[in-house]
Amino acid sequence: MADIQAASPETASWDVAGYLAYDFRVSQCGPRVAGFLVSRTIGGEECELLNLAVAPEFRRQGIARGLLAALLAEAHRAVFLEVRESNKVARAFYKSMGFQEVTTRKGYYQSPPEAAIVMKFHSC
């Protein structure tokens, strides 16, 4: 997971060992981990997508879509995420999965400083 995260500078840079404290999903292709998704439930009413990344050699094969679809199918609640304002590819991907942009958080990201777009998916 650390290698995938390092190869994905547009994703959140968390301590990979800390992921085990959350809902942690992986996608495998043969013996290799192709991608991962980390989320958490907040107050029983909401779910927050913390990180989603796919190894470069496995991108554009539906792995991120599959990981996120599995989360959304099980969530049965509102799912939120933050994405860098400049990450147009991710924003378009999340919109294609049914997320809507709901607000902006100025100065949310560091290195480089940037606003976050908060997106929401509501399962009913």
C-alpha positions as CSV (number, residue, x, y, z in Angstrom):
1,M,0.0,0.0,0.0
2,A,2.9,2.4,0.8
3,D,4.2,1.9,-2.8
4,I,0.8,2.6,-4.3
5,Q,0.3,5.7,-2.2
6,A,3.8,7.0,-3.1
7,A,3.0,6.5,-6.8
8,S,-0.2,8.5,-6.3
9,P,0.8,12.0,-5.2
10,E,-2.7,13.3,-5.9
11,T,-4.1,11.1,-3.0
12,A,-3.9,11.7,0.7
13,S,-0.6,10.9,2.3
14,W,-1.4,9.0,5.4
15,D,0.6,6.7,7.6
16,V,-0.2,3.4,5.9
17,A,-0.1,1.5,9.2
18,G,-2.9,3.7,10.5
19,Y,-5.3,2.5,7.8
20,L,-5.9,-0.7,9.8
21,A,-7.9,1.4,12.3
22,Y,-10.5,2.1,9.6
23,D,-12.6,0.2,7.1
24,F,-9.8,-0.9,4.7
25,R,-10.5,-2.6,1.4
26,V,-8.0,-3.9,-1.2
27,S,-8.3,-5.1,-4.7
28,Q,-5.9,-7.8,-5.8
29,C,-4.8,-8.9,-9.3
30,G,-3.3,-12.3,-8.8
31,P,-0.9,-12.0,-5.8
32,R,-0.5,-8.3,-6.1
33,V,-2.5,-5.5,-4.4
34,A,-3.8,-3.4,-7.3
35,G,-5.6,-0.7,-5.2
36,F,-7.1,0.2,-1.9
37,L,-9.8,2.2,-0.3
38,V,-10.0,3.5,3.3
39,S,-13.2,4.8,4.9
40,R,-14.7,5.3,8.3
41,T,-18.2,5.6,9.7
42,I,-19.0,8.8,11.6
43,G,-21.7,8.8,14.2
44,G,-23.5,5.9,12.5
45,E,-25.1,8.4,10.1
46,E,-22.3,9.2,7.7
47,C,-19.4,7.5,6.0
48,E,-16.2,9.3,5.0
49,L,-14.0,8.2,2.2
50,L,-10.4,8.8,3.5
51,N,-8.3,7.6,0.6
52,L,-8.6,5.7,-2.7
53,A,-5.6,4.8,-4.8
54,V,-4.7,2.3,-7.6
55,A,-1.2,1.3,-8.6
56,P,-0.2,2.9,-11.9
57,E,0.0,-0.3,-13.8
58,F,-3.6,-1.2,-12.9
59,R,-5.2,2.1,-13.6
60,R,-8.0,2.5,-16.2
61,Q,-9.2,-1.1,-15.5
62,G,-12.2,-0.4,-13.2
63,I,-10.4,-1.1,-9.9
64,A,-11.2,2.2,-8.3
65,R,-14.8,2.0,-9.6
66,G,-15.1,-1.5,-8.1
67,L,-13.7,-0.5,-4.7
68,L,-16.0,2.6,-4.5
69,A,-19.1,0.7,-5.8
70,A,-18.6,-1.9,-3.1
71,L,-18.4,0.8,-0.4
72,L,-21.5,2.7,-1.8
73,A,-23.5,-0.6,-2.0
74,E,-22.9,-1.3,1.7
75,A,-22.9,2.3,3.1
76,H,-26.7,2.9,3.2
77,R,-26.0,6.4,4.4
78,A,-24.4,9.6,3.2
79,V,-20.8,9.3,2.0
80,F,-18.5,12.3,2.1
81,L,-15.0,12.9,0.7
82,E,-12.6,15.7,0.1
83,V,-10.6,16.1,-3.1
84,R,-8.1,18.6,-4.2
85,E,-9.7,21.4,-6.2
86,S,-7.1,20.9,-9.0
87,N,-7.8,17.1,-9.3
88,K,-10.2,17.3,-12.1
89,V,-9.8,13.6,-13.0
90,A,-10.9,12.5,-9.5
91,R,-13.7,15.0,-9.4
92,A,-15.1,13.8,-12.7
93,F,-14.7,10.2,-11.5
94,Y,-16.6,10.8,-8.3
95,K,-19.3,12.7,-10.2
96,S,-19.7,9.7,-12.5
97,M,-20.3,7.6,-9.4
98,G,-23.1,9.8,-8.2
99,F,-21.3,12.3,-5.9
100,Q,-22.2,15.9,-5.9
101,E,-19.9,18.9,-5.0
102,V,-21.4,20.5,-1.9
103,T,-18.8,23.0,-0.6
104,T,-15.2,24.2,-0.7
105,R,-12.7,24.2,2.2
106,K,-10.1,26.9,1.6
107,G,-6.6,26.1,2.6
108,Y,-7.5,22.4,3.4
109,Y,-4.4,20.8,1.8
110,Q,-0.7,21.5,2.4
111,S,2.3,20.9,0.1
112,P,1.1,22.6,-2.0
113,P,-1.6,24.7,-0.3
114,E,-4.9,24.2,-2.0
115,A,-8.6,24.2,-1.4
116,A,-10.6,20.9,-1.0
117,I,-13.9,20.3,-2.7
118,V,-16.2,18.4,-0.4
119,M,-18.4,15.9,-2.3
120,K,-21.4,13.9,-1.1
121,F,-23.1,10.7,-2.1
122,H,-26.5,10.0,-0.5
123,S,-27.7,6.4,-0.6
124,C,-31.5,6.0,-0.2
